[in-house]
């Protein structure tokens, strides 16, 4: 897997813009997700495992993968503290996930 830390909402937004551009170039049609296990760690912390299904155009098979998010509740609400993309396919040049 790969760990990504976003210490500010601005960095989260920058990452999401870059991710959306990669998906656009690849032929993104839609995304679906299902929240799997959630570990409540008190009033300010939680860990959530999310199953993603990304649908592509041009006859490409969908991607199915999981990502875990470590969440913290701060003055601005819930934020992603750490993202573990442990089952996400490489976006650059990948045909399909394993």
C-alpha angles and dihedrals in degrees: 000000000000129000122219123187121196109190094182140033088241091061091047089053092048091052093048092051090052092046092050090052092051090049092047092053091048093053103261115192105169145330130224127189140186123197109230123181119001121193112202109211100183130288097315106035139054141157120217129189112207127194111212129197115191118195119208133194128230094059095294117153115248121256118237118192144139131238128186121216126199106208132198128189112223137162090291095049129255116354135180107250097175134007121201110197093191098154103025119124119238106264100207110080096343117143097189138343119258 
